[in-house]
Amino acid sequence: MRANRRKLVGVVVSDKGDKTIVVQVERLVKHPLLKKYVKKRKKFMAHDPNNDCKMGDKVEIVESRPLSARKRWHLVRIIEKAK
C-alpha cells in the first residue's frame, strides 16, 4: 500500500491541455499582524486520463510521481459538476 499522500480539493480553472487540468486550491490563512483571515490561492496541474473534467468542476486531487515538468498531481474524483 502507498504512503499517505496529500489530498486537495479545488476548482478546475483550465482544461485546455490534453489529459491535463489546472486546479485552483483556496485556503484561509490568519494574517500574523492584522489577525484577519486572508484567502490564499495556488494552482496545481493534475492528470485527467479520460478528459472528464470541465472548467468550474469541483475536484479532488492527490499527489503522485512526476508525470511531466510541472504535473505532479492526479485526479481522484469529481465532487461537483459545473452548472
C-alpha positions as CSV (number, residue, x, y, z in Angstrom):
1,M,0.0,0.0,0.0
2,R,1.2,3.5,-0.8
3,A,2.2,6.0,1.9
4,N,-0.3,8.7,3.0
5,R,-0.5,11.2,0.2
6,R,-1.7,14.8,0.3
7,K,-5.2,15.3,-1.0
8,L,-6.5,18.7,-2.0
9,V,-9.9,20.0,-3.1
10,G,-10.2,22.8,-5.7
11,V,-11.9,24.2,-8.7
12,V,-10.8,23.5,-12.3
13,V,-9.8,26.8,-13.9
14,S,-8.4,25.3,-17.2
15,D,-9.0,22.1,-19.2
16,K,-7.2,23.2,-22.4
17,G,-4.4,20.6,-22.3
18,D,-4.9,17.0,-23.4
19,K,-5.4,14.8,-20.3
20,T,-4.4,17.8,-18.1
21,I,-6.4,20.1,-15.8
22,V,-5.3,23.1,-13.8
23,V,-6.9,23.1,-10.3
24,Q,-7.0,26.2,-8.1
25,V,-6.9,25.4,-4.4
26,E,-8.1,28.1,-2.0
27,R,-7.3,28.2,1.7
28,L,-7.8,30.6,4.6
29,V,-4.7,31.9,6.5
30,K,-4.7,34.1,9.5
31,H,-2.6,37.3,8.9
32,P,0.1,37.5,11.6
33,L,-0.3,41.2,12.3
34,L,-3.9,42.1,11.4
35,K,-5.4,38.8,12.8
36,K,-7.7,38.7,9.8
37,Y,-8.3,35.7,7.6
38,V,-6.9,36.1,4.1
39,K,-7.6,33.8,1.1
40,K,-4.5,32.2,-0.4
41,R,-4.8,30.6,-3.8
42,K,-2.5,28.2,-5.6
43,K,-2.7,26.4,-8.9
44,F,-1.8,22.8,-9.5
45,M,-1.6,20.9,-12.7
46,A,-3.2,17.4,-12.5
47,H,-3.5,14.4,-14.7
48,D,-7.1,13.7,-16.0
49,P,-6.7,10.5,-18.0
50,N,-10.2,10.4,-19.5
51,N,-10.6,14.2,-20.1
52,D,-13.7,14.1,-17.9
53,C,-13.3,17.5,-16.2
54,K,-14.6,20.8,-17.5
55,M,-14.0,24.4,-16.2
56,G,-15.8,25.1,-13.0
57,D,-15.9,21.5,-11.7
58,K,-15.0,20.9,-8.0
59,V,-12.5,18.1,-7.9
60,E,-10.2,16.2,-5.5
61,I,-6.6,15.6,-6.5
62,V,-3.9,13.5,-4.9
63,E,-0.1,13.7,-5.0
64,S,1.7,11.4,-7.4
65,R,5.0,10.8,-9.1
66,P,6.2,13.5,-11.6
67,L,4.2,13.0,-14.8
68,S,5.8,15.9,-16.7
69,A,7.8,19.1,-15.9
70,R,5.0,20.7,-13.9
71,K,2.5,17.9,-13.4
72,R,2.7,16.1,-10.0
73,W,-1.0,15.5,-9.1
74,H,-3.6,13.0,-10.2
75,L,-7.4,13.4,-10.4
76,V,-9.2,11.2,-7.8
77,R,-12.8,12.2,-8.3
78,I,-15.2,14.9,-9.5
79,I,-17.0,16.2,-6.4
80,E,-19.4,18.5,-8.2
81,K,-20.0,19.2,-11.9
82,A,-20.1,22.9,-13.1
83,K,-23.6,24.3,-13.8
